[in-house]
Structures are given as structure tokens and as C-alpha cells.
Amino acid sequence: MELIHIFLISEAKNLLRLKEKRIAEIAFQLDFENASYFTRLFKKQTGMKPMEFKNMSLN
């Protein structure tokens, strides 16, 4: 399960860099049940929230 989470977070990072979609859209595209679970898992894996990562990627 851990490897699946790592893969999903990697995909999420790629999608967040594109800046075309909202966090909730990315969460649902990656088949998470809800955006808050996605956000918690993303923070656990990366140390930052998806929006923080997205803003950092834009700079």
C-alpha cells in the first residue's frame, strides 16, 4: 500500500505543477474518496500541503 501511495503522490506532484486543476479535482482524478484524505496523505508524504507545493512550484 505504501508503494501505491508513493506513486499517487508522485502523480499528484506532476499534476500540481501543471497548475490547471484545483486540489479537489486532482484528488478525485487520482481516485481518492475525498480531498481532505488526499491532503492529509500528501502532507504526510511530502511535509507540505498540496496548495503549498503548488505555490512553491509556480515560483
Backbone torsions as a table, in degrees:
resi	resn	phi	psi	omega
1	MET	NA	-36.7	-179.8
2	GLU	-61.0	-40.2	179.0
3	LEU	-65.3	-36.5	177.3
4	ILE	-64.3	-44.0	178.8
5	HIS	-62.2	-41.8	178.9
6	ILE	-61.4	-43.7	178.5
7	PHE	-62.8	-45.8	-178.7
8	LEU	-63.3	-40.1	178.9
9	ILE	-67.4	-37.2	176.0
10	SER	-61.5	-43.9	176.9
11	GLU	-64.2	-40.7	178.8
12	ALA	-61.0	-41.8	178.4
13	LYS	-59.5	-43.8	178.2
14	ASN	-61.5	-43.7	179.8
15	LEU	-68.0	-36.7	178.8
16	LEU	-66.9	-33.3	178.5
17	ARG	-66.6	-26.9	-178.8
18	LEU	-73.4	-20.5	176.5
19	LYS	56.5	15.9	-178.7
20	GLU	-88.3	-23.6	-173.6
21	LYS	-119.3	154.8	175.3
22	ARG	-78.5	164.3	-178.3
23	ILE	-58.6	-45.7	-178.7
24	ALA	-61.8	-39.2	178.7
25	GLU	-64.1	-40.8	178.2
26	ILE	-65.4	-43.4	179.3
27	ALA	-58.0	-46.6	-178.5
28	PHE	-71.2	-34.1	177.3
29	GLN	-62.7	-33.6	179.9
30	LEU	-90.8	11.9	174.5
31	ASP	68.5	29.7	171.2
32	PHE	-79.4	146.4	-178.0
33	GLU	-65.9	-36.5	177.5
34	ASN	-152.9	162.3	-175.5
35	ALA	-69.5	-30.5	-178.2
36	SER	-69.0	-37.7	175.9
37	TYR	-64.5	-42.5	177.1
38	PHE	-58.0	-45.3	-179.2
39	THR	-62.9	-43.6	178.7
40	ARG	-62.1	-45.5	180.0
41	LEU	-65.2	-41.8	179.4
42	PHE	-60.7	-45.2	180.0
43	LYS	-65.0	-39.2	179.1
44	LYS	-62.7	-39.7	-176.7
45	GLN	-79.8	-33.7	-171.5
46	THR	-113.1	-17.8	-177.4
47	GLY	85.7	2.9	177.2
48	MET	-144.4	157.8	178.7
49	LYS	-74.7	157.4	-179.5
50	PRO	-55.9	-39.6	-179.2
51	MET	-66.2	-37.4	176.9
52	GLU	-63.1	-43.8	178.5
53	PHE	-62.8	-43.5	-179.1
54	LYS	-61.5	-46.4	179.9
55	ASN	-64.6	-39.0	178.5
56	MET	-64.7	-37.6	-178.5
57	SER	-69.7	-26.8	-178.8
58	LEU	-76.0	-21.0	-178.1
59	ASN	-87.5	NA	NA
